[in-house]
Amino acid sequence: MADQKASPAGPDLSKGVATSDFPGTMLLGHVGDDEVLLVRSGTEIFAIDAHCSHYHGPLADGVVEGEGIRCPWHHACFDLRTGEATHAPAFSPLSVWKVEREGERIVVKQKREQPKPCIKGAIDAPSRIVIVGGGAAGFAAAEMLRRQQYRGSIVMLSQEAAAPVDRPNLSKDYLAGSAPEDWMPLRSDDFYREANIDLRLGVEVTSIDTTSRKVLLAGGESVPYDRLLLATGAEPVKLPIPGADQPHVHLLRSLNDSRAIIASAKDARRAVVIGASFIGLEVAASLRARDIEVHVVGLEQRPMERVLGAEMGDLVRALHEEHGVIFHLGDTVTSIDGKRASLKSGGVIEADLVVIGVGVKPRLALAEKAGLAVDRGVIVNVYLETSVPGIYAAGDIARWPDKHSGQAIRVEHWVVAERQGQAAARNMLGQRQAFDDVPFFWSQHYDVPINYVGHAEKWDKIEIDGDIAAKDCLVRYVSGRRVLAVASIYRDVASLEAEIAMEKAN
């Protein structure tokens, strides 16, 4: 018997719903086979697609703030009036639907023509914009420039072999084998051609001539610019140990890196992951999904304790141990002789596959050579402009004045990089938009997602609402009376509300 397609949720909005049946903020219904979300904002009622265009998160479980709606999963934000994806990680707009009143009934029958994106403020249109970097920030900037109807030249110079990809998935579903490779590109090759973005892959930028405003490439070519965005990202830290250069020993940053690990994993029975970081443990979970025995070696006594605290660190360890991961904490690998990984403690682990995930470092050489102000990152102002006018920086390299923590910070979060790329694009067009987004990241460990908003390098106390061990909690990291950051598990609405509260606190 053929599988029957599930019926769409909620009432048939084309037939209408009584206003008395829509007393709250949101109502999930459908028009034909399309799920549509009715949303009340003030005195107006909007109708939009019911699922986020990023990972298909259910917007009915999100939060409405003003004329925007936020996805509960990864905090993408959409304009209710236009459907525009105003805040990454979503880029594609939602469809918006025409809402009609027939007496005491609310009726939705057809989609509206997609309204134009909102363009804020006067545009100073430079003729030539160059973006150095093919990661999250670089892609988001190029996409936003065209969305803002910028008609000038965009040249995007990337060292990567592949067009910009969904990097978080390299250690998650793609590495685990549950996401096909055609899901990985942020946009198809057609996008760059149709948007007239000159994406050049495998390109090495050797220097920047800030006087004549040219980017110099290996081989002698120069690319002129009127505005320049540095989005060079970060690179994995390499361990200076004997044997780290063997073919079965891997770092993870690029699509090619993930492909190489997958190839090594095909015949592997046991793996060693060096580093109990977010990346290291996501790799461990993905390799366990491939039924490979995994040993995690890390210097810390608890995984992720520095970022999440002791109790959350204990939960993360317990989650991995429940799935068969074997930990060697307070230890490190001193050499890799063939397939023998020797530990400082004296032990030896036989492994067919080794993945090193001990952190990353920002790529600052280009900025330093150009004479930009650098201090543990490229120093930028609130508009993400560097010490040299006309040159901007975004993503893993940027150290910006964060109003929420009250200090200059640099973070290595995917969503932050995308949002900074979007803000830098607007500012390269003269819109003077201060970057004041609250940092956000997510990490997935088997079926348990951890969301984190804010930034706390240290704290006075941790306040726990709920039960960490039961995987149902909101954890606040507090300094004085100020909540610096919030981590949560299965508290999506509370996480969004914490983000909004941080935005309004300044």
Helices and strands as residue ranges (DSSP letters): E 17-18, G 19-21, E 26-31, E 34-41, E 44-49, G 59-61, E 63-65, E 68-70, E 77-79, E 85-87, E 96-102, E 105-111, E 128-132, H 136-147, E 153-157, G 167-170, H 173-176, G 181-183, H 189-194, E 197-200, E 205-209, E 214-217, E 222-224, E 227-230, E 234-236, E 249-250, H 255-265, E 270-274, H 278-289, E 293-298, H 305-308, H 310-322, E 326-329, E 333-337, E 340-343, E 348-350, E 353-356, E 360-362, H 365-369, E 378-379, E 391-393, G 395-397, E 398-402, E 407-409, H 414-428, E 440-445, E 448-454, E 461-467, E 472-479, E 482-489, H 492-504
